[in-house]
Amino acid sequence: MSRQTAVEVINVSKSFGSYQALRSVEFKIRENEFFTMLGPSGCGKTTLLRMIAGFESPDSGSLLLQGRDIVDIPPHKRRVNTVFQSYALFPHMTLAQNVAFGLENLGWEKARITARVGEMLERVHMSAFANRKPDQLSGGQRQRIALARALAAEPEVLLLDEPLSALDLKLRQAMRDELRTLQRDTGITFVFVTHDQEEALDMSDRIAVLGGGEVQQLGTPSEIYEEPSNRFVADFVGETNFVEVEVLEATDTSATVRTPFGPVITAPSSTRMGQGKATLSIRPEKLNLGDQVQGVGFQADVVNKHYLGGYTHYQLAVGGVEIRASRRNASREGDAIAVGSSVHVGFVENAARVLAA
């Protein structure tokens, strides 16, 4: 049985002066889903989040929450809460008072507020800090209190505006796990905005990749990464090699192309390609080297390499183009391919993707 729709964005457009931030954007967010809007600065993701929260209005189009049009409903009357990048905690209040603040404004009874505050502080592992002030906390602890405050009022949707960007790397990684666990435990729909592709791939049920004010692709993390619909998505999400190829023939789902490596290959494509120039996208980790070669094979010269512990990244030259390959160092002697040598390279055709030029 399919899940109900929590949020529906219908043909939404928005301009700020001569700058068009959003162009006829449409998608649905399901109930109890961890949904991420991913894209570079200026792509429209934060504008969309602010529209769902009620801080911005679309120039045209509709926004539905649980099937109800909310465009004309003020922010405080929407069952939507936001966790901001800055956390926005009240510095003069204790943590317990911060969490209670919204519930008091909603007119909850005192006993119910006390119970809910205790429950939320326990959920985010902050019960022992209830009487502290925000300036006595680390960044990660402030983040937890901001989450507890936003979740306390049992919103239908929780909006998260790049909430991990101010944290250091290890804390960001730990908070990812905590956010995902919170989402699963509460069953609340999370709408997460980030420019960090790793965060998006790690936490999301589905991702909307935005670029130029439009949804470039909507799909699961594996669909976005393994089956990019266009060059923008392939380039923005993860690393990839772009190689110019010539399309010889094509169907709706694949294209046979001549590569500069030598072999003619047939690889998946997102749209039917006409004959002529196209772009082959192949992720560095999909290229096998030396004794690991599978599928289509060719020789390449090793121009440079970078040892990064678990992996070594190689820069290769073949057929007048340079490509990058990543090889996992499974043993201490894993980095045995020398700069200046010739190496056998291969990849499975289904691991590549033919995109419009």
N, C-alpha and C positions, 0 to 999 in steps of 0.2 A: 504493500500500500504506500503510495507516494505521500510525502509530507506536504502539509498545507503551506501556502505562501504567507510569509511574515511581512515582507516589504515588496512592493512592486513599483518600479520606476518606469513610467510610460512616456516615451517621446519627449524627454526633458531637454530643454535648451536654456542656456544662460549666457548673457554677455555683460561685461563690465566696460562701459564705454565702447570703444572700437574693438576690444578684445573679446573674442568668443571663447568662453571657458568650457562650455558643453554644447554638443551638437546632436540633437535627437537621440539621446541615450535611452536605452531600454534594457532592463533585466529584472529578474525576480530573485528574491532572497528567501530561502525556505525556513520554516520554523526549526529551531534547535540546530541551526547550521552555523559553523564558523566560516564566515564569508569575508574575503579580503578584496579590497580595491587596491591594486598595485600599479604604480607608474611613477615616472619621473616628476620632478617639480613642474608645476604649471599644467599638468595633464587633466585637472578637473576633479581629482579624487576627494580632496578636502572640501571643495565646493559642494559636491554631492552629499558628503557626510553632514555638512552644515544645513543642507536642505532637509535631510531626514530629521535632524534635530530641531529644525524650525528657525534657525538663525539666518537663513537665506531663503528666498522664494524663487522658483523658476520663472523665466520669462514666458515659457509655454510648456505644456505637458502636465502630467499629474503624478502625485506620489501617494501611494496607498499603504496604510498600515492595517494589517488584518482585514483587508478589503475595504477600508474606509478612507476616503480622500482626506488627507491631512494638510493640504496646502494652506488652507485658511485657519487652521487650528494653531493657537499660540504655543510656544515651546513648553510652558509649564502644564499645559493640558494634554500633552502627548505622553503616552506611557513609554517614553524613551529617555534614557540617561546617557551622559557622555563622560568618558575619561579623557581628560586633556593631556597634552604633552607636558604641560607645566604642573599637572596634578591639581592646582587651584584649591589647595587646602586652606582652611582659615587658621592663620598662625596663632591667634589668641585663644583658640579652643583646644581642649584635649582631643585625643584621637576618638574617644568615645563620643564626645560632643560633636565632632565633625561628622561621624557616621549617623548620629541622631538627628542632625540639623534638618535634612530633607524630610524625615518622617514627622518631625514636629510641624513643619509647614503643611504637611498633608493632613494634619489633625489626628494622628494616631494617638491612642490612649497611652499614658505614661508607662504602664506595666508592659504593654505590647512593644513599645519602643525599647525599653530596657532589655527585654528578651531578644528582640531582633538584633540590637547592637551587640549583645553578647554572642549570639549565633554567628554574626558576620565577622567579628574579630577572631573568633575561633576558626572560622573557615579559612581565613587568610593568615592564620598562625601568628596573630598579634595580640592575643588576650592579655599577655603579661605587660603590654605597653599601653594599656587603655588610658592611663592618666598622664601620659607624656604629651608634650606639645610637638608639632611637626618639625620644628628646628632641632629637636633632639634625635631625629631619625636619619638613617641613611637613605639614599635615593631609592633603593629597592623596597625599604619599609614604607616610605611615603607612597610609592606606587601601590602597595598592598592596601593601604588605607583608602586611597582614591578609588580602588576597585570595590572595597567593602562598602564605601559610601554610595557608589553608583548602583550597586546590586541590592542594597538594603530595601529599597522601595519596590522590589520585584517588578522591574520594567519588562515590557514585552520584548524590547530590543536594547542591547547595550552597544553604544558607539565608542570606538577606541581610535583616537586621533594620534597616530605615531607615538604611543605611550612608552615605548622602550628606547627611544632614540637618545635620551639623556643618560642612559645607563652604560656602564662599561661592558666589554664583550662577554665576560663570564657570567655577569649578572643578567645580561640580556638573554643568554641561553637558558639560564635557570628560570627566568620569568616566562619564557615561552612555554615551558612545561607546565608552570603553574596556571597560566592563562588557559591553556588547552584543558587542563584538569577541571578548572573552575567552570568552563563552558559546558563540559560533559556532565558535571555534577549538578549544575543548576538547571540545565535544559533551556537556558535563555539563548536567543539568537544573538550572536556576536557579529558586529560589522566592524572590521579592522582596516584601517588605512595605513599604508606603509610604502616607502620607496625601496625597502630592503627585500630583495627577491628571496633570500634564504629564509627570512622570517615567514614570508608568504608560503613558500613551498613546505616549510616545516609544520605550520599550524593549521592550514586551511582545509576545509572540505572542498570549497571551490574558490576560484580566483577570477576576478574580472581585471584583465590587463587594460589600462587606459592609456591612451596616447593621442595628443592633438584634440582633446575634448571628446573623444569617441571611444567606445569599447572595441578594442582591437581583437580580443578573444575572451571567451568565457568558458571555463572548464575546470576539471580537477587539476591538482598540482602535476600529476603525471602527464595528463593531456597537454597542459600548457608547455611543459618542458620537452616532452618526447615528440609532440605533434604540433609545433607552432604553426599558426595559420598564415603568418606573413613574416617578412624580414624584421619588422619592428619587434615583434614578440620574440623571435629567435635571438635577436641581438640583445634585448633588454633582460631576458630571463636566462641567466647562466652564460657561460662562454660558448662560442661556436666559431667554426671556420666557415667563411663564405667563399665559394669557388664558382667562377663563371663557367657555365656549361652550355651545350647546345642541345636543344630538345629535338629528338628524331621522330618520336611518336608519343602519344599520350592517351590515357583514358581519364575518366572522372576522378580516379583515386591514385593514379601512378603516372610516371613519365619515364621514358627511356631516353637517356642523355649520354652524349659523348663528353668525357671528362679530360682535363689536361694531364691527368695521371697516365692516360693510355686506355684503360678499359672503358667499354660502353656498359652502363649499368641501368637497371630499372629500380627506381626508388619511389616511395609514397609521395603524393602531392596533395595539397589541400583543395586545389581547384584544377580544372582541366587546363592544361598548358597548350598554347599554340606553338607551332614550330618556330625555332629561333632561339634567342638568348634566354637563359633562366639562371637562377642561383641555386647551387647545391649547399645546403647547411648540414654540417656534420660536427657533432660535439667532440672536443679533444679526447675525452675518455672513451669514445667509441672507436678510436683508431688504435689498433693493436700493433705492437712492434716486436720484431725479432721472433723468438720462439712462441709468442702468443698469437701470431697472425691467424685470422680466420677470414673466410669469405673472399672478396675481391682483393688481389694483392698487387703491389708494385714496389719499386725501389725508390728511396729518397735519401738525400744528403742531410746529415745532422749539422745544422748551422749553429745552434746554441742550445744550452740546457740549463734548467734551474732546479736544484735539489731542494725540496721543501719537506723533508722528513718522510711522511707517509707516501708522498708522490714525487715523481720527477717530471717536470714539464719540458718538452722538447720542441724546438723550432726546427722545422724541416723544409727543405726546398725540393720541389719536383715539378717538372713541366712548366717552368717559368713562374710558378706561384709558391708562396710560403704558407705552410699550415702548421698548426700547433697540435701536439699530441700529449696526453697525460698517461703515465704508466705508474701503477701502484707498486711500491717497493715492498714486495712480499717477504724478502729476506734482506739481510745486511748487504749482500752483494747485488741487490736489485738494480742499482744505478750503474750498470756495466756498459752502457752504450756511449761511446766516446764522440765528442765534437770532432767533426771532420770526417767521420766514417760514413759509410753507406749502410742503410738499414732497410730491412724488408718491412713494409707497412701494409696493413690490410684492414678492411671493415666489412661488416655484414650490410648488404644493400638496404635492408629494412631499417637500419639504424640511421640512415641519412634521410634528408627531406628536400624535395624539389620545391622551390618557392619562386614566385614571380621575380624577374630581374630587378 
